[in-house]
Amino acid sequence: MSKLRTAHLWLPGYLGDRVGRLFNSTKPKRVWVSINDHYEPLGGNVSMETAQQRVQRWQDMWPKIADAAPRDADGNRPKYSFFYPQEEYRSELLEPLAEMTRAGVGDVEVHIHHANETANGFREKIRTFCQQLREGHGLLHDVDGRIGFAFIHGNWALDNSLPGGHWCGLTGEIKLLKELGCYADLTMPSIPSPTQGKVVNKIYWCTGSSDKPRSFDRGIEARVGGGVQGDLLMITGPLGLRYRDRLMPRMESGEVAVYDLPTPYRIKRWLDLAPRIGSDIFIKLYSHGAREDNAEALLGTSGRASGLEQMYRWLHEAAEERQLELHWASAFEMYSAAKRLIDGQGAASLADETASGVAAGMRER
């Protein structure tokens, strides 16, 4: 089982988390669900025509799925977070995603694939990309008086974490992300990659040395009223074992894909494994939805049910069964809910967040 080859990275943290939960008597009251796509329309070196067809498919199908999904506790539809690669920037590919964002069913954040990077080169790439997203499409959110963004690293190689420095090369990347306005990293989990972090099933603050790779391997768990405790907030997805219908256990990492679609049993595992802050559960899922095979599985076809449509229905049913207040969230909204708890402000209503003017994206152009 290939994912067990990196067990030395995640297994101690996983076991520690499971033991800790045995002694945690706090009853969950709310659940926040966010799906975050490593959205690469030009992935696989396809033509621009193919990339436009990929984006058009999402623009045609996703709003219908969001409209059909059960509403959450605030009466909101699900939002889909597209983490778009900096190196694939094309205005005509971004604008349909911006239209879905303005329609209230999408959001766009920052993704990058790079190699042999320098600090100054990284600064220039991220700053320019954020300006393109804001000035060209009205995207991204204001955080603490500046343009902020969530981040997912391409090839999982966050903070120069691949052996040999492949697909990054930038030690100290976590500190640079904070400097550039990143409010949270959502890269992990990354199994079976050797980039997998040692802190699992936690929302936590990075505290590792910026002079060495993998500073995300050390951190302080985010707690209600705990305040800022490190460089950058890490929002991780559910990671653990699942057993049903198999002789050998299978890894659960929150991926939604053609080869691992949601099931009612997986949703129960997400609820049991996902990070918590106080009585709030944060389920961060991910996918690679631009690819044709994944798009068909997630969005559905004339002969195939939509995996996302089923997932939202099952999540709603599971929340009702466990008497949890359900919130659909973008990456930014999940961060905002977590940050309010960390700041000791109590559970956040997305309606309150919008009314307070925290988010400055989704502007009419």
N, C-alpha and C positions, 0 to 999 in steps of 0.2 A: 504494500500500500504506500504509494509515493509520498503522500502527505505526512506519513509517520516518520519519514526520513528527517524532518525538521522538528521532531517532537522535543528535542532538547531545548528548543527555543520557546515553544508555547506550553508544553505540558506542565512544568512546575507552576507557572502562573495560573493555568486552568485549574489544577488541583487545589491550589491555594484559594482561588475564587469559590470553588464548589464548597470547600470546608467553611469558608467565611459565611456563605449564605445559610449554612445549617444553623448558625448562631445569630442570624439576623431575623428579628421578630417583626420588622416593619412590614405591614401589609401593603402591597402595591395598590394605588388608587387610580393612576393614570398611565396611559401608554401613548407614546409618540412614535409614529411610523414615517420613515423617510426612505425613498429609493433614489439612489445616486448612480447615475450612468456614466461610465467611462465612454463618452459618446464620440466616436471617431468615424465620421461619414466618409473620409478619404482613406480609412484603414485598409490595409492590404494593397496599397498602391493602385486603387481603382481609379477610373476616369472621373472627371468632373460630372459627366452625365449620370453615372452610377451614383455618385455621392448625392446629387440633387434628388434622385429617385428615392434614396434612402431617407433623406430628410422629409420629402413630400409624404412618404408613407406614414411617418410619425405625425405630421401635421394633419393628415386626413383622419387617422384612426385614434390617436391618443385623446383628443378632446371628447370624443364620443364615449370612450371608456371612462374617463373622469366624470362625465355627466351621468353615466349609468351607475356609478359606484355609490354605495350607501354614504350618506353625509356623516361627518364626524360630530362631536359634541358641540362644536360651534356652528354647525350647519354648513361646513366647508367641503368642497370637493378635494380629492387628492391632487397634489402637485408633484410633478416629475422634475428632478434636478438633473440637468444636462451639464456634466463637467466636460467642457469643450477644449480640445488640445490647442495650445498656443501656436504650435507649428503648422496647424491646419487652417489657420484663419482665412476665411473667404466670406466677404460680406453677404453674398447671396445664400450661403449655407447658414449663417447666423441669424439672418432676419426672420425666417420662419420660426425659429426657436424663440426669438424676441416677441413675435406675434402671439405665441402660446403663453408666454410670460405675461403679456399685457391682458390676455384673456383670463388670467387667474389660474391656469392649470399647469404652468411650467415655471422654471427658473434656470438660470445659467450661471455656472461657476467655472473655476480655473483648473485646467489639467495640462500637463506638459510631458513630452518625451524629449530627453536631451542626453548628451554625452560629452565627456571631457569639458565640463562647464567651468566657468570662472565666476567669481562673485559679481564682478561688474557686468559680465555678460548676462547673468541671471537677473540682476536688477533691471537691466535695460529691457529684456524680454518681457518680464512680468509687468513692469510699468507701462510699456507700450501696449501690451495686450489689454490691460485693464482700461486704458484710455480708449482703445478701439471699442471695447464692449460698452463703455459708458457713453462716449460721445457719438458713436455710430449707431447704437441700438438701444440706448437708455437702460442698460442692464447694470447689475451689481447693486450693492446696498451700502449705505453710509454707516460706518461703525466708529464711534468716538470721534466724529467730526471729519472723517476721511473716507475715501472709497475702500471698502473691505471686500474680502473674498474668502471663500472656502477653497480647499486645495486637495487634489488627488494626484499623486505622482505616477506617471507612466512607467510601465514595466516594474511597478511596485518599489522602485529603487530609492525610496525616500532617504534623504540625508546620507547619500553615498553608501547605502547598505548592502549592495551586491558585492560579493567577493571580487577583488580586482578593480573595483570602482566602475564597473560597466554600467552604462545607461544612466550615469549621473556624473560622478567625479567631483561633486561639490560637498565636501565636509563643511558643516556649519550651516546647512540649508535650513534647518529649523529656525535658527536665529534670524536668518535673512528673511524668511517668510514672515515672521513677526514684524520685522522692520518695514516690510513692504505693504503691510495692511492685512495679512492673513489672520482671520479670526478663529479658524479651526482647521485641522487636518483630518480628512476622512479616508486616508489610504488603507488603513488596516481593517480586517485581517488580510494577509497576503499569502496564506498557505496555498500550494506547497512550496512557494518560493523561499529561498534562504533569507530573504529580506524580512520575514515575519518577525514582529516585535515580541518582546518577552512579557509585556503587560497586556493582558487579554481581558475582554469583557468588562472594561472600565472606560469611563470618561475621565481623563486625567491630564495633569499638567506635566509637560516635559521638564525634566530637571537634569538630564545628562549633560556632559561637557560638550560645548560647541567646538572644541578642538579635536574631537574624535568622531568618526562615523557612528551612526545609530544612537544619537542622543535620546531618541524616543524609547530606548530600552529601560530608562529610569524615569520614574514619575511619581507624582502625588495624586491620589484619587480625588476627584472633585466631590465636594460634600456641600450639603445645604448650609449656607452661611459661611462657607470656608474661604471665600474670596479667591483672588488670583494667587497661585502657588508656584508658578514656574513660567517658562518661556511661551509655550504655545499649547492651546487646548487640543487634545487628541480625542476624537469621537470615533470609537471602534465599533465594529459590528459583532454580532453573536458568533462565537467560536466554541466548538465542542464536538462531542460525539453524538451520533444518533444510531439507533439500533433496529428499528422496526423493519420487518420483512427482509432481514439480511442475516447470514450466518456470522459475518464479521461486521463490526461497527463501521460507519461511514462518517467522514468529517462534515460538520455543518459550519459554513462560513458566511451565510447570509447572501450567497450568490443566487441570482434568479437568471436561469439560462435554459436553453433548449434541452440540455442534458441534465438539468436539475431544477425542474419547475416546482412552484409552491404546492404543498399539500396541507391538509388540516394538521397532520402530525408535525410537519416542519414548523408550522406556525406555533404550535405548542412549545417546540424546542426554542424558537426565537424568544418567546415570552419568558422561558425559564433561564435562558443563557444571557440575554441582552444586558448591557450596562444599566445600572440604576443610580439615581441620585435621590436619596430619601425614598419617598413612595411613588416616584415616577420612573417608568421603564422607557428606555430609548432604543428602538429597533432600527438600526441603520443597515439597509440592504444595498446591494449593488448589482450592476449588470453591464454588459457590453451590447447595448440594444441597437446599434446602427447596423450590425451584421445581419444579412438576410435571414439566416437560420434563427437567430435569436429574436429578430423582429417578428417573424411569423409566429414563434411560440408565445411571445409576450403580447402582441397585438391581436393575433388570431387571423384566420383566413375564412373563406366560405366553408371549408370543411374541417376547421379546427377552432376550438374554443380559445378565447383570449386567456392566457395564463395570468395576466394582470387583473382582468375582470374577476376571475375566480379568487385570486389572492385577496382582493379588497373585500369581497363578500365573506370569505372565511375569517379574515382578520376581524371584521365587524362582529361576526358570530362568536368568535373566541373572546373578544372583549366583553360582550354581553354575558357570556357564560361565567366569566371571572369577575363580573361586576366592575369593570375598568372603564374609566372615562377615556374615550378614544379621540386622538387628534391625528389627522393627516398633516404632514409637514414637509416643507422643502428643507434643504440643508440649512439655510439661514434660519428658518423658523425653529428647527430642532436646536440649533445653537442658541437662539434667543430664549427658548424655554429653559435650557440647561443653565444659561448665564443668569437668568432671573433667580433660579434656585440657588446657584452659587453665591449670588450677591445677597441672599437672604430675603428676597422679595416675594417668595411664595410661588405657587404654580402660576404659569403664564397663560393667559388667553390670547390666542392669535388675533382675535378681534381687538383686544387691548393694545397689542403690539402695533397693529396697523394704525389705530387711532392716535397713538403717541408719536407717530412720525419717525420711528426708529429706522424703518426701511425707506430708502430714497430711490430705489430702482423702479422698474416697471413704469417709467414715465412715458407719457404720450409724446411722440416725436412730431 
